Amino acid sequence: MSSALIIGDGPGGLSAALYLAKNDIETTIFGQDETPMHYAMLYNYLGIPEMTGSEFQKIGRQQVKDLGAELIEALVEKTEKTDDGFTVTTDGGDTYSGKYLIIATGSSRELAESLGLKRGEEGAIEATREAETAVENLFVVGRTTRPHQVQAIISAGDGASAALLILSKEKKEGKRFCDWDSVDD
């Protein structure tokens, strides 16, 4: 089984974790629930008429745990590229390894830069529409790559795009993976 490490537990990181864990990718997400979502009131998130950002976070964090993702309440201090993926080190000195790394750290871009990624136009870390970077199996989502599109739904979409690309790589069927559930499932 492949594994993914996700740094950041806001909408982008939680969305990526949801798709990956749901589809049997061993997923570890790092965060301390200190996202700016706690200051938000959602009126503009499709399908949610009204919800506080704190309620959104509580539901999202529980949802990814229920699907099997491991949620580590820690700050990641260091990231490293290895021969077979990535290693992250937390502020407690614990290390974790994974084949894929998704950085969803909001306005903080230092961890992405420590892996050789550069800030481009207006401070954004450059990535494709599917959040893929120039470093193999490294993805950046949300405000990290879109500093002027600070919207929960955009970050969540970026996280989903990164996860679906990872799932496409892992399924090795020569086609794009689509996570589609039906009422009959």
URMOVEN-V719147 format. One record per residue. SS is DSSP state (helix for helix, strand for strand, loop for the rest). PHI is phi in whole degrees, 0 to 359 (* if undefined). D_CENTER is the distance of its C-alpha to the mean C-alpha in whole Angstrom. Layout:
SS/PHI/D_CENTER, SS/PHI/D_CENTER
This chain:
loop/*/19, loop/278/16, strand/224/13, strand/230/9, strand/250/8, strand/233/5, strand/257/7, loop/118/7, loop/242/7, loop/272/8, helix/302/8, helix/293/5, helix/293/3, helix/294/6, helix/296/6, helix/300/5, helix/298/6, helix/301/9, helix/297/10, helix/292/10, helix/296/12, helix/301/14, loop/251/15, loop/67/16, loop/263/13, strand/300/13, strand/234/10, strand/238/10, strand/242/8, strand/249/10, loop/181/11, loop/239/14, loop/55/14, loop/248/15, loop/291/13, helix/298/15, helix/304/15, helix/293/18, helix/261/20, loop/267/19, strand/237/21, strand/271/20, loop/238/23, loop/240/21, strand/254/18, loop/308/20, loop/91/21, strand/239/21, loop/300/24, loop/194/24, strand/197/22, strand/286/21, helix/299/17, helix/295/18, helix/294/19, helix/303/16, helix/298/14, helix/299/16, helix/294/16, helix/297/12, helix/297/12, helix/292/15, helix/300/14, helix/290/12, helix/294/14, helix/298/17, loop/274/15, loop/108/15, loop/288/12, strand/266/13, strand/253/12, strand/260/14, loop/276/15, loop/205/15, loop/266/15, strand/275/14, strand/260/17, strand/212/17, strand/234/15, strand/220/17, strand/274/17, strand/241/20, loop/300/22, loop/244/19, strand/150/16, strand/218/15, strand/234/16, strand/240/14, strand/239/17, strand/272/17, loop/296/19, loop/272/21, loop/89/22, loop/284/20, strand/241/18, strand/224/16, strand/236/16, strand/201/14, loop/289/14, strand/241/11, strand/226/8, strand/243/5, strand/257/6, loop/228/5, loop/260/9, loop/64/11, loop/282/14, loop/275/14, loop/245/14, helix/296/16, helix/295/14, helix/297/13, helix/293/17, helix/294/18, loop/262/16, loop/96/19, loop/280/17, loop/248/19, strand/283/19, loop/254/20, helix/305/22, helix/59/22, helix/87/19, loop/283/16, strand/280/14, loop/288/16, loop/206/14, loop/286/15, loop/299/14, loop/262/12, loop/74/10, strand/280/12, loop/254/13, loop/289/17, loop/268/16, loop/305/16, loop/66/13, strand/247/11, strand/234/8, strand/232/7, loop/227/6, helix/69/8, helix/300/11, helix/301/11, loop/251/12, loop/228/14, loop/297/16, loop/252/18, loop/234/16, loop/276/15, loop/222/15, helix/304/12, helix/292/13, helix/291/12, helix/299/9, helix/297/8, helix/296/10, helix/299/8, helix/298/5, helix/296/8, helix/299/10, helix/298/8, helix/296/8, helix/295/11, helix/292/12, helix/299/11, helix/296/13, helix/296/16, helix/294/17, helix/282/17, helix/286/19, loop/49/22, loop/260/24, loop/75/24, loop/219/22, loop/287/19, loop/280/18, loop/234/18, loop/268/16, loop/230/20, loop/250/21, loop/242/25, loop/301/27, loop/284/29, loop/295/26
